[in-house]
Amino acid sequence: MKRNAEILAAASLAALLATGAAFATGALNLPAEVRSSSVKLPRGVESQADFARHARITRQQAEAAALAVQPGQVVKAALDDEHGYLVWQVDVRHAGGTTEIAVDPGNGHALAAENEEDDHGHEDRNERG
């Protein structure tokens, strides 16, 4: 039983690392915008406190999911309403700039990825403090 759990954990880790490598090389094809998530927001839900009541994964789990597809350093993570669907928006700074990863707050799947732009409309290529 313990051996099976170890094998499953190793296989899961390998899959996460492969997904991260695939995204870093551009092989993972995520859309730039969120189309839906597993958490549809009811009308009138607008605050972070309301959002948090509907999320089934934690901020830490969302950050881990984002880092699995784009290794780097998390610089921001917040729940957000995207076209009536709840998502975790996780900004990850990496060697190529900053990428915003949308993570499903119900199941932890990466939904979308978009390179962030600086204040002048250019892709963020510099580190900011």
N, C-alpha and C positions, 0 to 999 in steps of 0.2 A: 504494500500500500504506500509506504513512504517512498519507495523507489519510483512508483508511478507518478507521485506528486513532484518528485525531483525532475523527472523526464518532462512532464508537462510544463513546469516552470522554466526549464532550459529551452524548450521549444518556443514558449511564449516570448522569452527574452530575445531569442534569435529572430523571431518574426518582427518584433518591435525594432530591433537594430537594422534589419533589412529594409523595413519601411522608411526609417530615418535616412539610411544611405540612399535609397531610391529617390526620396524627395530632394535631398541635397544635390543630387546629380540631375534633377529635373525629370526623372522617370516617373515619379508619382504624379498623376494628373488630377489635381483638385481644382474645382472651379474657383473663380475669383470672388464670387458672391454666394451667399447662403440662399438656397432655394427652399429649404424646410429643415425642421429638426423633429425629434420625437416628442418635443414639448410645445404644444400649441398654447399660446397665452390667452386666457379669458379677457374680455374687455375690462378696462379700468385698472389693469395691473401695470404700474408704471415705475414704482420705486425699487431700489436695490433690495429692500427688505421683502417686498412682494415677490420679486424675481427669485430670491433665495428660497422662499417657501416652495417654489415649483421645481427647483433644480434637484436632481437625484444624485449628482456627483458633486464632490467638493472642489474648491478652488485648486487644491493640491493635485487632485486627480485630473482636472482639466489641464493644468500646467504640465503634468507628466505626459498626457496624451499629445499636447502640442510639441513638447520636446522630442517625442518619439518620431514625429514627422519632420521636425526642423531643429536639429541640435543647436544649442546656443544658450543664452541667458534670458530668462523671463524678465521683462522690464515692466510689464503691466498685465493684469488679468481682471476682467470684470464681466458680469452678466449684462446682456443687452437684448433688446427687442429688435429682431430682424424680420420685418414684414409679418409681424404677428407670431413669430416663433422665437422661443428663448434660446440663446446661444451664449457660451462662454467665448469672449474675445480675448485671446492671449497674444500679446506682442512679444516676439522672440528676437533679440538682437544676436546677430551672427556675423561672420566675416564678410558676407555680402551685403549687409545692411540690417534692416528690421523687417520681419514678416509678421503679419497679423494672421493668426490661425484661429478659425472658428471651430469650436468643439461643441458637440451635442451634449447638453446638460443632462440628458436622460440616459445615454449609453456610453458616452466618452469617445465616440467616433469623431475623427477630424472631418469637417464638412466643407471647408473652403480655406484657401490660403491666398494672401495678397501682399505684395511688397508695399511697404509704407513709403510715403513721399515726405520730403522735408517741407518747410514753409514756402519754398519757392517753386513747388510742383515737380521737383526732381526726386528721383529715387534716393532714399536715405542711405548713403554710403559711408557716413562719418559717425563715429561714436559720439553720443551726447551724454553729459553728466547729469 
